[in-house]
Amino acid sequence: MAHAHSDDEKLSNIGFLNKLFYDHNTNRYGIISILLLFVGCGGGIAVGLGALDSVIQLIMLVLPTMVALSMILAVAPMRVIVTTSIIAFAIDVLVIIYNLVA
């Protein structure tokens, strides 16, 4: 029986990601809900910890977060959704660490 992923969407070369997202279209709604939680809450925490005082930090947080959420709304391929969400969450974590240290 054929798998749910399309043939033109390539899987990652990393074994862990292959195991996690091999049937990512089958698990699409579960993965998207987890990513929404992490991206949304991460951005909110980052803004609450001091990004409101800096326009640069707000731009750094809003741009990747809105791109990730737009990809979810546009029903983009899961590879794109996961990639943009990871980038958005990584920037959230960096801004949180910067605001806690500085």
Helices and strands as residue ranges (DSSP letters): H 15-21, H 28-48, G 51-53, H 55-73, H 78-101
